[in-house]
Amino acid sequence: MEVWQLLSLGISPDRDSVESATKKSTISSGGRAQDRKEFFRRFVDSEILRANLTDWFENISECNASPAFDVPFELIDLQKFDYALEGVQFQQLIRMPNAIHASTSSDVEATAYLALEDFLHTSAHSLWEAFWGHENDVMPFYVSSLYDGNLKFYEAEKAIAKGKVRGLCASAIMLKNQRHPQGKWDDIVELALLRPDVGSLASVEDDPIPPFSIIGEALFFALRVLLARSISRSHIPLSLNSVYVLLVDSQNGSVVKVEGDLNKLEFDLNNVYESAASWFKNHSQIAISPVDRIWNKLGNANWGDIGALQVLYATFHSITQYAGMPKNTIEDLAADHSSRLQTRRIERQLGDMRINGNGLFRFQHHTASPEIVEVQDESIKVDSEKLVKLEVGHVLLIEDSSWQKGYQIDEVLNDGEIPFYLASSVDDPEQASFLYIGSHPSQLEPAWKI
């Protein structure tokens, strides 16, 4: 009888019974681990997985619901991240060739992979220095590319030198591993797939997502990463149940986020791809960002635009999974925006530079004159009792003659100069907004307009 049955009958199990039950449990656990390893070993063909997902994709495309997938990031978070990156420098040195989708030249394809690796490197390096790194710290990540023939990693430059550029299928930000310097699947921090038609074949004009054929590839690579992490002997946090895959061509890009509990995956070794497809359909959460422009016609990344910004945000979250929360938070760096704004106003000599208690600039207008005249500075007094002070939980009612809206204050962001708020609509709590109370938008820098 099993140990738990003996205990339920009030019988004390002997030592042999306990050891036998423990041994069975260990064997069972070991068997599950072996099944995962064997499943990972057999799960090698993205085309078969995509074929098993075809009907599912077709049902999604025929459904009138739009968008087909959730987005991985909210616009409000991307805006805050944009403020945080104002003082961060990104520099891609290898330009992305503009017409890879129209060329069959191996030289162009080789340059594209070199440019993608350089893009990933500068993204990881600049984010690491800005958020995590101390002075003289060495970044614990590097960039490599994946060869389709054996699913092993090589730097693109070495693969090109060996004439294997046609066999490259992905690039990745990797965690440095002294025991395995060439890289293992569980060292992958983030993956990027370079495909020639991410943007040109994007579906739905208003909210374009990559074609399902490329999404199927992304899901294949994402599951392999999750499987590798689950069987890894490295000290990988148990929270690493999500992975980001970047889909890019020579101009555009999209972010795919895959998340899910692998304990709900049926490791049927006789039906590997059917099991994987079932897991994606029933137990995974898939989020896909709209396709947007990353590189301009010169091959330079548009770091400040939303296409590159959502890719950088995915990289930020991927690094966070391994490095933990940064020492400099997004909120900390975003708060520096107001001081940079004040410095810019000083450079442009835009009137009185003193800031009143509401964090607003008061403009002084003087009558224009063709003559050079001396103008005395005029002090401006502001009644502090009349300044609006909002706190978390307050509801602000905004109305005019035709409509009325209420916003609840969720967070107050203030570095002592220009306060702004994160607020949610009373009618639609899921809708978050930046709320700024102050001068008319025509008197603000463009970045502060709502």
Secondary structure, DSSP 8 states (H G I E B T S, - for coil): --HHHHHHTT----HHHHHHHHHHHHHHHHHHHHHHHHHHHH---HHHHHHHHHHHHHHHHHS--SSSSB-SS-HHHHHHHHHHGGG------S---TTGGG---HHHHHHHHHHHHHHHHHHHHHHIIIII--TT---SEEEEEEETTTTEEE-HHHHHHTT-GGGEEEEEEEE--SS-TT--GGGEEEEEEE-TTTTTT-B-SSS-B--HHHHHHHHHHHHHHHHHHHT--S---TT--EEEEEEE-SSEEEEEEEEE-GGGS---TTSHHHHHHHHHHHHEEEEE---EE-B-TTS-B-TTSHHHHHHHHHHHHHHHHHH-S-SS-HHHHHTTHHHHHHHHHHHHT-S-----TTS----------SS------------GGGS----TT-EEEEE-SS-EEEEEEEEEE-SSSS-EEEEEESS-TT-EEEE--SS-GGGS-GGG--
